[in-house]
Amino acid sequence: MSDWLSRLPDALAVDPVLVRVTVASVLGSAPRETGASMLVGVDALHGSIGGGNLEFKAIETARAMLREGSPWHLASFPLGPALAQCCGGFVELWFERIAAEQRGVFGALHATREDGKSECLIATVATPGQPPQSALLPQAGDDRLRDPTLEAWVRSEASAMRHEDPPVNARLARSGSWTLLLERLDAPPTPLYLFGAGHVGRALVSVLSGLPFQVRWVDERNGIFPDLLPANVIAHASTAPAEVVRHAPPDACFLVLTHSHALDYEICREILRRDSFSFVGLIGSHTKAARFAHRLARDGIAAERVGRLVCPIGISGIVAKQPEAIAVAVAAQLLRLRDLGWDEHAAHERGRPSSARAGRSTGSGRVVPITVQPARREN
């Protein structure tokens, strides 16, 4: 499911009535996956279901619903014959009218998602001419369903969805006059602490806009942040950036790319002293990685912790060094790890990386941490 829950409050502040358009089912090839959603207002548009003629027709249908007051609608689109889209699959779109007075229902769903209950499903049941009913599963006993037979059917479909392989983000089902849309309550955005508001930091903030990360952007220099920030970014000017690390949640990711090697080291050392974090990446060369590893070991940081410091950062295969290119490579690395699981790099690849590839992503899609050399006592 796309992150329409986060966008909904701001969208309703502009348009008190919206239509949510969701890709409910797909056969064959389609521009977007099931669960992809967009919010359509009289003039505004938030999100996308893939563009092209399909999206154009969906917007047209949604705005007709806004004019007519229809509560919901289900439409089928053969992409090749009807819309001349080369992907050629078959898509069913769910259209649901959402008004400002429903903020409480969807706010509760958003709060549940923010609590990390990502295994829950949203069940939306509709019948012709009636507003849809939404409930949170496994809490299907919610009295909004009001029908034991209907509840049993919803639970059965939810069980089938949970056992689908590969997993799907949405499932459409029908029983008599009832139509059911099941959607996964997606995980909350990953907290990401970004240290450094230089050229690469600015490029990263731009690339991360709209991606599933909640960014806290930290720099010690006042007035360096741009006036306009993406909705998922909070700027934090701090004279002691390393202290900000202590207040981060246990599952936070960290990117360290300040203007100062000394400050980079101080921040990395503070991160690696934590009991829990998802990822820590440091901008720099293999030489910088080796120097930091040696100093961290000398400062008493355990080798397994030092081994989790990823440096250089970014997926392999992108050799350009422009800030925008680095930002794309790093964002791709974060997205891949978010999908694969953050412990992918923390497992140290079950062996040492070769010196030629230390700190880089492997062609297999796994991240290789820096190689830690034993600390030597200096006179």
C-alpha positions as CSV (number, residue, x, y, z in Angstrom):
1,M,0.0,0.0,0.0
2,S,1.4,3.4,-0.9
3,D,1.6,5.9,1.9
4,W,-1.7,7.6,1.4
5,L,-2.4,7.6,5.2
6,S,0.3,10.1,5.8
7,R,-0.8,12.3,2.9
8,L,-4.5,12.2,3.8
9,P,-4.6,14.9,6.6
10,D,-2.9,17.6,4.5
11,A,-4.9,16.6,1.4
12,L,-8.2,17.0,3.3
13,A,-7.1,20.4,4.6
14,V,-7.2,21.5,1.0
15,D,-10.1,19.5,-0.3
16,P,-12.7,18.6,2.4
17,V,-13.8,15.7,0.1
18,L,-11.5,13.4,-1.9
19,V,-11.6,10.2,-3.8
20,R,-9.0,7.6,-3.1
21,V,-8.1,5.5,-6.1
22,T,-6.5,2.2,-5.4
23,V,-5.1,-0.6,-7.6
24,A,-7.3,-3.4,-6.3
25,S,-6.2,-6.3,-8.6
26,V,-3.8,-6.9,-11.4
27,L,-3.6,-9.6,-14.1
28,G,-0.6,-9.6,-16.3
29,S,1.6,-6.4,-16.6
30,A,0.5,-3.1,-15.2
31,P,2.1,0.3,-14.4
32,R,1.8,-0.2,-10.6
33,E,1.4,-2.9,-8.1
34,T,-1.7,-3.8,-6.1
35,G,-2.3,-1.4,-3.2
36,A,-0.8,1.6,-5.0
37,S,-3.1,4.6,-4.3
38,M,-3.6,8.2,-5.2
39,L,-5.9,10.9,-3.7
40,V,-7.9,13.0,-6.1
41,G,-9.4,16.4,-5.3
42,V,-11.3,18.8,-7.4
43,D,-8.0,20.3,-8.6
44,A,-5.3,18.6,-6.5
45,L,-3.7,15.2,-7.0
46,H,-1.6,13.3,-4.5
47,G,0.4,10.2,-5.5
48,S,0.2,8.1,-8.6
49,I,-1.1,4.8,-9.9
50,G,1.4,4.7,-12.7
51,G,0.5,7.5,-15.1
52,G,-0.6,7.2,-18.7
53,N,-4.1,6.7,-19.9
54,L,-5.1,4.5,-16.9
55,E,-4.3,7.4,-14.5
56,F,-6.0,9.9,-16.8
57,K,-9.2,7.8,-16.8
58,A,-9.0,7.2,-13.1
59,I,-8.8,11.0,-12.4
60,E,-11.7,11.6,-14.7
61,T,-13.8,8.9,-12.9
62,A,-12.8,10.2,-9.5
63,R,-13.8,13.8,-10.3
64,A,-17.1,12.6,-11.7
65,M,-17.7,10.9,-8.3
66,L,-16.9,14.2,-6.5
67,R,-19.5,16.0,-8.6
68,E,-22.2,13.3,-8.2
69,G,-21.6,12.4,-4.6
70,S,-21.1,8.6,-5.3
71,P,-19.7,6.8,-2.2
72,W,-17.6,4.2,-4.0
73,H,-17.1,2.6,-7.4
74,L,-15.2,-0.4,-8.9
75,A,-14.0,-0.2,-12.5
76,S,-12.1,-2.6,-14.8
77,F,-9.6,-1.6,-17.4
78,P,-8.0,-3.8,-20.0
79,L,-4.9,-1.8,-20.6
80,G,-4.1,-2.9,-24.1
81,P,-7.5,-2.8,-26.0
82,A,-9.2,0.0,-24.0
83,L,-6.3,2.3,-23.2
84,A,-3.6,1.5,-25.7
85,Q,-1.0,1.0,-23.0
86,C,1.8,-1.4,-24.1
87,C,1.9,-3.2,-20.7
88,G,-1.3,-5.0,-21.8
89,G,-2.5,-6.3,-18.5
90,F,-5.9,-6.1,-16.8
91,V,-6.5,-3.8,-13.8
92,E,-9.4,-3.2,-11.4
93,L,-9.5,0.2,-9.6
94,W,-11.3,0.8,-6.3
95,F,-12.7,4.4,-6.0
96,E,-13.7,5.5,-2.4
97,R,-15.0,8.9,-1.4
98,I,-13.4,10.2,1.8
99,A,-14.7,13.3,3.6
100,A,-13.1,15.5,6.3
101,E,-15.5,14.1,8.9
102,Q,-13.9,10.7,8.5
103,R,-10.5,11.9,9.8
104,G,-11.1,10.0,13.0
105,V,-11.4,6.6,11.4
106,F,-8.3,7.1,9.2
107,G,-6.4,8.8,11.9
108,A,-6.8,5.7,14.1
109,L,-5.4,3.6,11.2
110,H,-2.5,6.0,10.9
111,A,-1.8,5.8,14.7
112,T,-1.8,2.0,14.5
113,R,0.7,2.1,11.7
114,E,2.9,4.5,13.6
115,D,2.9,2.0,16.5
116,G,4.6,-0.5,14.2
117,K,1.7,-2.9,13.9
118,S,2.6,-3.6,10.3
119,E,1.0,-7.1,10.2
120,C,-2.5,-5.6,10.4
121,L,-4.8,-5.4,7.4
122,I,-7.4,-2.8,6.6
123,A,-10.7,-4.4,5.5
124,T,-13.1,-2.2,3.5
125,V,-16.4,-3.7,2.7
126,A,-18.9,-2.0,0.3
127,T,-22.4,-2.7,-1.1
128,P,-24.1,-0.8,-4.0
129,G,-25.3,2.6,-3.0
130,Q,-23.9,2.5,0.6
131,P,-20.8,4.1,2.0
132,P,-18.0,1.6,2.5
133,Q,-17.2,0.2,6.1
134,S,-13.6,0.0,7.2
135,A,-12.2,-2.1,10.0
136,L,-8.8,-3.1,11.2
137,L,-7.9,-6.8,11.2
138,P,-7.2,-9.0,13.1
139,Q,-9.7,-6.8,15.1
140,A,-12.5,-8.0,12.7
141,G,-14.9,-8.2,15.7
142,D,-15.3,-4.4,15.4
143,D,-19.0,-3.7,15.4
144,R,-18.7,-1.6,12.2
145,L,-19.0,-4.9,10.3
146,R,-22.3,-5.7,12.1
147,D,-22.8,-9.0,10.4
148,P,-21.4,-12.4,11.7
149,T,-21.6,-14.0,8.2
150,L,-19.8,-11.1,6.7
151,E,-17.2,-11.2,9.4
152,A,-16.4,-14.9,8.8
153,W,-16.0,-14.2,5.1
154,V,-13.7,-11.3,5.7
155,R,-11.6,-13.3,8.1
156,S,-11.4,-16.2,5.5
157,E,-10.2,-13.8,2.8
158,A,-7.7,-12.2,5.2
159,S,-6.3,-15.6,6.0
160,A,-5.9,-16.4,2.3
161,M,-4.2,-13.1,1.7
162,R,-1.7,-13.7,4.5
163,H,-0.7,-17.0,2.9
164,E,-0.2,-15.7,-0.6
165,D,3.3,-16.3,-2.0
166,P,4.7,-13.9,-3.1
167,P,2.9,-11.5,-0.7
168,V,0.5,-9.0,-2.2
169,N,-0.4,-5.5,-0.9
170,A,-4.1,-5.7,-1.7
171,R,-6.7,-8.3,-2.4
172,L,-10.1,-7.9,-4.0
173,A,-13.0,-10.3,-3.2
174,R,-16.7,-10.5,-3.9
175,S,-19.6,-12.4,-2.2
176,G,-23.1,-11.7,-3.4
177,S,-23.7,-8.0,-3.3
178,W,-20.6,-7.4,-1.1
179,T,-17.2,-6.3,-2.4
180,L,-14.2,-6.5,-0.1
181,L,-10.8,-4.7,-0.5
182,L,-8.1,-5.9,1.9
183,E,-4.9,-3.9,2.2
184,R,-1.8,-4.3,4.2
185,L,-1.2,-1.7,6.8
186,D,2.3,-0.8,5.7
187,A,5.2,-0.2,8.1
188,P,5.8,3.4,9.3
189,P,8.5,5.4,7.6
190,T,12.0,4.5,8.8
191,P,13.6,7.1,11.0
192,L,16.7,8.4,9.3
193,Y,19.2,10.8,11.0
194,L,21.2,12.7,8.3
195,F,24.2,14.6,9.6
196,G,25.5,17.3,7.3
197,A,23.7,19.9,5.2
198,G,26.4,20.4,2.5
199,H,26.0,19.6,-1.2
200,V,25.5,15.8,-0.7
201,G,23.1,16.3,2.2
202,R,21.0,18.7,0.2
203,A,20.9,16.3,-2.7
204,L,19.9,13.4,-0.4
205,V,17.1,15.4,1.1
206,S,15.7,16.0,-2.4
207,V,16.0,12.4,-3.4
208,L,14.5,11.1,-0.2
209,S,11.4,13.3,-0.6
210,G,8.4,11.0,-1.0
211,L,10.3,7.9,0.0
212,P,9.5,5.9,3.1
213,F,11.9,7.7,5.5
214,Q,11.2,10.2,8.2
215,V,14.4,12.4,8.0
216,R,15.8,14.4,10.8
217,W,18.5,16.6,9.2
218,V,21.2,17.7,11.6
219,D,23.9,20.4,11.2
220,E,25.7,22.6,13.6
221,R,25.5,25.7,11.4
222,N,22.5,28.0,11.8
223,G,20.9,29.3,8.6
224,I,22.3,26.6,6.3
225,F,19.0,24.7,5.8
226,P,16.8,25.8,2.9
227,D,13.6,27.6,3.6
228,L,11.4,25.0,2.1
229,L,11.7,21.4,3.2
230,P,10.0,18.2,2.0
231,A,7.1,17.0,4.2
232,N,9.2,14.1,5.5
233,V,12.1,16.2,6.6
234,I,12.7,18.1,9.9
235,A,15.7,20.3,10.2
236,H,17.6,20.4,13.4
237,A,20.4,23.0,14.1
238,S,22.5,21.7,17.0
239,T,25.9,22.9,18.3
240,A,26.4,19.3,19.5
241,P,25.3,17.0,16.7
242,A,26.7,13.9,18.4
243,E,24.3,14.4,21.3
244,V,21.4,14.2,19.0
245,V,22.3,10.5,18.4
246,R,21.3,9.7,22.0
247,H,17.7,10.7,21.4
248,A,17.2,8.6,18.3
249,P,14.8,5.6,18.4
250,P,16.3,2.1,18.5
251,D,15.5,1.3,14.9
252,A,17.0,4.5,13.5
253,C,19.3,4.7,10.5
254,F,22.2,7.1,10.4
255,L,24.0,8.8,7.5
256,V,27.1,10.8,8.5
257,L,28.4,13.3,5.9
258,T,29.4,16.5,7.7
259,H,32.0,19.1,6.6
260,S,34.5,17.8,9.2
261,H,36.3,14.5,9.5
262,A,36.7,15.1,13.2
263,L,32.9,15.6,13.6
264,D,32.2,12.6,11.4
265,Y,34.3,10.5,13.8
266,E,32.7,11.9,16.9
267,I,29.2,11.1,15.5
268,C,30.1,7.6,14.3
269,R,31.6,6.8,17.7
270,E,28.5,7.9,19.5
271,I,26.3,5.8,17.1
272,L,28.4,2.7,17.5
273,R,28.2,2.9,21.3
274,R,24.4,2.5,21.0
275,D,22.8,-0.8,21.8
276,S,20.5,-0.7,18.8
277,F,20.4,0.9,15.3
278,S,19.4,-0.3,11.9
279,F,22.2,1.1,9.7
280,V,25.1,3.5,9.9
281,G,26.8,4.8,6.7
282,L,29.7,7.2,6.5
283,I,30.7,9.1,3.4
284,G,34.3,8.7,2.4
285,S,37.0,6.5,0.9
286,H,38.4,3.1,1.9
287,T,41.3,5.0,3.4
288,K,38.9,7.0,5.6
289,A,37.1,3.8,6.6
290,A,40.4,2.1,7.6
291,R,41.5,5.0,9.7
292,F,38.1,5.3,11.4
293,A,38.1,1.5,12.1
294,H,41.5,1.7,13.7
295,R,40.6,4.7,15.9
296,L,37.2,3.2,16.9
297,A,38.9,0.0,18.0
298,R,41.5,2.0,20.0
299,D,38.6,3.8,21.7
300,G,37.2,0.6,22.9
301,I,34.4,0.0,20.3
302,A,33.9,-3.7,19.8
303,A,34.9,-5.1,16.5
304,E,31.5,-6.4,15.6
305,R,30.1,-2.9,16.1
306,V,32.9,-1.3,14.1
307,G,32.1,-3.9,11.4
308,R,28.6,-2.4,11.0
309,L,29.9,0.9,9.8
310,V,29.4,1.0,6.0
311,C,31.9,3.2,4.2
312,P,31.9,4.1,1.4
313,I,28.2,4.4,1.0
314,G,26.0,3.8,-2.0
315,I,25.2,0.8,-4.2
316,S,28.0,-0.4,-6.5
317,G,28.2,0.4,-10.2
318,I,27.7,4.2,-9.8
319,V,31.1,5.8,-10.1
320,A,30.1,9.4,-10.6
321,K,30.9,11.7,-7.7
322,Q,28.4,14.5,-8.3
323,P,26.3,15.1,-5.2
324,E,23.2,14.1,-7.0
325,A,24.7,10.8,-8.2
326,I,25.9,10.0,-4.7
327,A,22.4,10.8,-3.4
328,V,20.8,8.4,-5.9
329,A,23.3,5.6,-5.0
330,V,22.7,6.0,-1.2
331,A,18.9,6.2,-1.5
332,A,18.9,3.1,-3.6
333,Q,21.1,1.3,-1.0
334,L,18.7,2.4,1.8
335,L,15.6,1.3,-0.1
336,R,17.1,-2.1,-0.9
337,L,18.1,-2.7,2.7
338,R,14.6,-1.6,3.9
339,D,13.1,-4.2,1.7
340,L,15.6,-7.0,2.4
341,G,15.9,-6.3,6.2
342,W,18.4,-4.1,8.0
343,D,20.3,-7.1,9.4
344,E,21.5,-7.9,5.9
345,H,24.7,-5.8,6.5
346,A,24.8,-6.4,10.2
347,A,25.5,-10.1,9.7
348,H,29.0,-9.2,8.4
349,E,28.2,-11.3,5.3
350,R,29.3,-14.4,7.3
351,G,32.9,-13.7,6.3
352,R,35.4,-11.0,5.6
353,P,35.0,-8.9,2.4
354,S,37.9,-8.7,0.0
355,S,40.0,-5.6,0.3
356,A,39.0,-4.5,-3.2
357,R,35.3,-4.4,-2.3
358,A,35.3,-3.5,1.4
359,G,32.6,-1.0,2.2
360,R,30.8,-1.4,-1.2
361,S,27.6,-3.2,-2.1
362,T,28.2,-6.5,-3.8
363,G,26.7,-7.4,-7.1
364,S,24.4,-9.8,-5.3
365,G,22.7,-6.9,-3.6
366,R,24.2,-7.4,-0.2
367,V,26.1,-4.7,1.7
368,V,29.6,-5.3,2.8
369,P,30.8,-3.5,5.9
370,I,34.3,-2.2,6.3
371,T,37.0,-4.6,7.3
372,V,38.2,-4.1,10.8
373,Q,41.9,-4.6,11.5
374,P,43.2,-5.3,15.0
375,A,44.1,-2.2,16.9
376,R,47.8,-1.4,17.4
377,R,49.0,0.4,20.4
378,E,50.6,3.7,19.5
379,N,53.4,5.4,21.4
